[in-house]
Amino acid sequence: MNKRAAVVIGVDRTGELTELEGCATGAEAVARWLRAEGFDTIELTDANNKIVTAAMVTQAVSTFVSAQTYNQLVLFFSGHGYWKNETELWLLSNAPKDANEAISWMETAEFAKDCGIPNVVLISDACRTIPQTKSAMRVRGSIVFPNENFSPSRSKVDKFMAAAIGQPAYETKLDPEGTRSSVFTHCLLQAFREPDAESVDEVIDNGASAFVVTNRKLGPMLQRRVPEVLAAINPTYAQEVDAEVLSENDAYIAKAKRPPVGAFPELGPAQQPSATLREVAAIAVSTELGSEIKISKRRLTRVKQFARQSGFDQKIDDAVVVTDVQQFETQTGFTVMGDTVIDVAATLGAKVAILARGSADEPAIIRVDLDGRASSVGIRFGNGQATVLAALFGYIAHVTVKNDAVVSVNYVPSENSFRWNSYADRRKEIEKLRAVSTAAARSGVFRLSDENEAVAFAERARIEKGIDPSLGLYASYAYSQADLRESIASVLHYMQSDLEVLVYDVALLAKHPALTGDTGQTVVPFCPMLTQGWNLLRSRGVMLQGILDRAQDDLEPSLWTTFKEGSAVEIIEAIRKGELQ
């Protein structure tokens, strides 16, 4: 018999943040529902002036994980949330004053993959607002799954998120008594009590037939229902549900309360779920890979309209930018569009020079003369901020700065390098795939969910015997989210063989020993190039030097690592002194 467990958390009061009204009561309703479905449930709420701590959540999760008798574990949270360094933090009672009193979403998901429970479901009913104060930026949160590998079989981790990046998760009055409730939690419960006909499947549960809403169909139903509820209250409210499901097609949380046959009419075109950024990105990437688009023409039209309205198409345009600088005598360098460059510094004996500082209409130009195959280069912009990127022999990295942050980095072979002819033959194809991938990654929805997609993407990203560096980074993060470890290892192999160095982010995702021990292998740069990589350091056992450890609390909310002014000055100076290699 399948055993299932749940840890349900609801926090209305967090530090000095605005007190919420429906999180504790919503969590109590979810706990009652799951108990009725046969879950062993631990409920943690701040009702009756109680507090919820990270230690309490860790203990609850460990109780079920250590038993090693459960087939599914649901971790539900309702409360305040931050969006920091491209991931979510669930704020508990004593946050943000106590930087550890939060739950780190990405790290928790990473540790959950080794917990030994076949299916872990993370449900987040939290705002994904960007912290604005220095103390808020220092919140890093705790990892609530044990740091142990309980089974050689990896857990399938499914994620359901109430809101997109930077959006609130709304509370409103949803019952005649006027009690404020969370819209997402309300829709989650209703999805099983009154499901759409097309969202219900028949499965065999403990030897008996049962009607259920599978995890794969839960996401699309929530993506339709949450906007529907909000539109009836206030048409200006925007809350886009996100979902990522890795479990098998028959995995589910609960039974559907009503039979599907004849109970509901099929959804008409006007009732179909609104297009989502995830759908827009998936279709854009599939188009560039030459994959079959398996949706109706009507649906495709709706998706294309949303791509324009949401700004996704504009992000593609931003990412296409490549300057007219096509070669250096050293075969290596950078250009910067969107800001000027006021300072640069390089590691590993490289000589770096600013040939043009740039202007509103002209790019900044930086030449790099390597003493080897690669270097870490710090670039400080006119806005005072900085980034650290890998200088790779034979490549010009075209950097675009927008709204005080690095939004894209396009590595293009120098025209006088041996890779140029191979690149030129497929230039338009690679550049379009890179632009689409950048837009999807900036939107937080770049996914490659199966082996076939992984292989197709890797083939399209090939240059000579290697992989386009920018595409290699995006692919590695997508493979990590889908837990395609062999695909990450493949990218690492191709990039290392071609570049003759390790790129930090790919080495991090592959858990390469060069990041935690002295293997004698060169790794560039000395920190993650994509912001989300900073959230994976603890899960990989990586400890950064003091200045970099502090700097991870001083990053702009952007796809590519962008240090704010205080840390920018320190890091450039540390490179110049040889303190960072």
Buried (B, 14 or more C-beta within 10 A) or exposed (E): EEBBBBBBBBBBBBBEBEEBBBBBBBBBBBBBBBBEBBBBBBBBBBBEEEBBBBEBBBBBBBEBBEEEEBEBBBBBBBBBBBBBBBBBBBBBBBBBEBBBBBBBBBBBBBBBBBBBBBBBBBBBBBBBBBBEEEEBBBBBBBBBBBEEEBEEEBBBBBBBBBBBBEBBBBBBEBEEEEEBBBBBBBBBBBBBEEBBBEBBBEBEBEEEEBBBBBBBBBBBBBBBBBBEBBEEEEEEBBBBBBBBBBBEEEBBBBBBEBEBEEBBEEBEEEEBBBBBBBBBBBBBBBEBBEBEEEEEEEBEEBBBEBBEEBBBBEBBEBBBBBBEBBBBEBBBBBBBBBBBBBBBBBBBEBEBEBEBBBEEEBBBBBBBBBEEBBBBBBBBBBBBBBBBBBBBBBBBBBBBBBEBBBBBBBBBBBBEBEBBEBBEEBBEEBBBBBBBBBBBBBBBBBBBBEEEBBBBBBEBBBBBEBBBBBBBBBBBBBBBBBBBBEBBBBBBBBBBEBBBBBBBBBBBBBBBEBBEEEEEBBBBBBBBBBBBBBBBBBBBEBEBBEBBEBBBBBBBBBBBBBBBBBBBBBBBBBBBEEBBB
